[in-house]
Every structure is written in C-alpha cells, then in structure tokens.
C-alpha cells in the first residue's frame, strides 16, 4: 500500500511539473497565442511535398529485382501490380502491392509521408511475410534530387541489427524507383553498401 501511494504521489508531482513547464512556455499575449495556433495548424496541413506524392496516385505495374548477396551478378526478378492513393486528408500515400515471390503470394503495404516538422520524408512498410513493420526517414538530397531515407531493422531469426537506406527516385508522374541498400557490415559483407532491392514502377495507362 505504501509503495502504491508513493507511486501516485510521484506521478502527480510529475504531472504538475510538466504542466508548469508547458504553462511557462505559453505565449503571454493573445496575439502570440494566435500566432502559435496558426503555426500548429500550418504544420498539420499537407504541403507541396504531399502534392508531389499525390501525383503518384493510380495503378502501377512494377519489376522487382532482388540480389541475394553483394557478390551476385544476377538478380531474382519479380513482376507485380500496385495501387497508390492518398489517405488521411492527403497526408500520406498508401501503396499496396501484390506479386509472387519464390512461388508464394507476396503482399506489401507501404505508407509514404512527409514530416513538416523535420522536413523529411517517411515510410512505414508492412508485408505478409512478417508480423512487424519497418520505418525509414530522411530528406531530399539537394545534389541529386533523390529521396534518401535511413532505417534500422532486426533479423527476425538471428536478432542481428541491420542498417539500410531506402532511396526513392521520382523520375516523372509515370515512373519512379524504390531501392533498398544495406549499409551494415553483416549484410554488406564488408563492402560498405549492398543494393539488395531495386523496384521500377511504371504507370498503367
């Protein structure tokens, strides 16, 4: 009982402390409060980057090339279909893909967004070959125009920490590519960079 009371007191104290900090940071004048509210509203609305993503809405065919190791000179080639649409008020591009990999049906759900707080693109990927999601985040490379997003993953069997980059190249409204490049020493086998996946999407006209 004593420990429970102590825990309640600690939580209450922390809540009061956090509330005091937030109140201390609140604007002092009505004008400043209006400006702050407008800033929050601005950051919550879709921007030009989201309009760029919206141009990718529609039906696509794709060819997925997969290299099993950094030393492979040939790749496994998989063809499939995808449907893309903007969701949540134009804030995210939902890309649903279906294909067959090694004789098994493969489905993937990829959510692509742009975080106006950090000015970085974001992805979250789900598929029917795992019970987890993988996320990446990163900016547009000013020199190349490529969207370069970094992420981390854990091998589901061996528990090894993996690092990778998702690179999105929007060539036009009718074609874009998505690549996965591993940068950790395990997957790259000491080569530094191992491009394991390259997907080329072409719009269905």
Residue pairs with C-beta under 8 A, 6 or more apart in sequence:
26 33
27 33
27 35
27 36
42 116
43 116
43 117
46 89
46 90
46 91
47 114
47 116
49 114
49 116
49 121
50 86
50 90
50 91
50 113
50 114
52 170
53 86
53 92
53 93
53 112
53 113
53 114
54 86
54 90
54 93
55 173
56 84
56 93
56 95
56 170
56 173
56 176
57 84
57 85
57 86
57 93
58 83
58 84
58 203
58 204
59 81
59 82
59 83
59 84
59 203
59 204
60 81
60 82
60 83
60 84
60 201
60 202
60 203
60 204
61 79
61 80
61 81
61 82
61 201
61 202
61 204
62 79
62 80
62 81
62 82
62 97
62 99
62 199
62 200
62 201
62 202
63 77
63 78
63 79
63 199
63 200
64 77
64 78
64 79
64 80
64 99
64 197
64 198
64 199
65 75
65 76
65 77
65 78
65 197
65 198
65 199
66 75
66 76
66 77
66 78
66 196
66 197
67 75
67 76
67 194
67 195
67 196
67 197
68 76
68 196
69 189
69 194
70 188
70 189
70 191
70 194
71 189
75 198
76 102
78 99
78 100
78 101
78 106
79 99
80 97
80 98
80 99
80 100
80 106
81 97
81 98
81 99
82 95
82 96
82 97
82 98
82 201
83 95
83 96
84 93
84 94
84 95
84 96
85 93
85 94
86 92
86 93
86 94
87 93
87 94
91 113
92 111
92 112
92 113
93 111
93 112
93 113
94 109
94 110
94 111
95 108
95 109
95 110
95 111
95 112
96 107
96 108
96 109
96 110
97 106
97 107
97 108
97 109
97 110
98 105
98 106
98 107
98 108
99 106
100 106
105 128
106 127
106 128
106 129
107 127
107 128
108 125
108 126
108 127
108 128
109 125
109 126
109 127
110 123
110 124
110 125
110 126
111 123
111 124
111 125
112 121
112 122
112 123
112 168
113 121
113 122
113 123
114 120
114 121
114 122
115 121
115 122
115 137
118 137
119 139
120 137
120 138
120 139
120 149
121 137
121 138
121 139
121 140
121 147
121 149
121 168
122 135
122 136
122 137
122 149
123 135
123 136
123 137
123 149
123 151
123 166
124 133
124 134
124 135
125 133
125 134
125 135
126 133
130 156
132 156
134 151
134 153
135 151
136 149
136 150
136 151
136 164
136 165
136 166
137 149
137 150
137 151
138 147
138 148
138 149
138 150
138 165
138 166
139 147
139 148
140 146
140 147
140 148
141 147
141 148
145 169
146 167
146 168
146 169
147 167
147 168
147 169
147 170
148 165
148 166
148 167
149 165
149 166
149 167
149 168
150 163
150 164
150 165
150 166
151 163
151 164
151 165
151 166
152 161
152 162
152 163
152 164
153 161
153 162
153 163
153 164
154 160
154 161
154 162
155 162
160 186
161 184
162 182
162 184
162 186
162 187
163 182
163 183
163 184
164 180
164 181
164 182
164 183
164 184
164 187
165 180
165 181
165 183
166 178
166 179
166 180
167 177
167 178
167 179
167 181
168 176
168 177
168 178
169 176
169 177
169 178
169 179
170 176
171 177
173 203
174 202
174 203
174 205
175 200
175 201
175 202
175 203
176 201
177 198
177 199
177 200
177 201
178 197
178 198
178 199
178 201
179 195
179 197
179 198
179 199
180 195
180 196
180 197
180 198
181 193
181 194
181 195
181 196
182 188
182 193
182 194
182 196
183 192
183 193
183 194
187 194
187 196
188 194
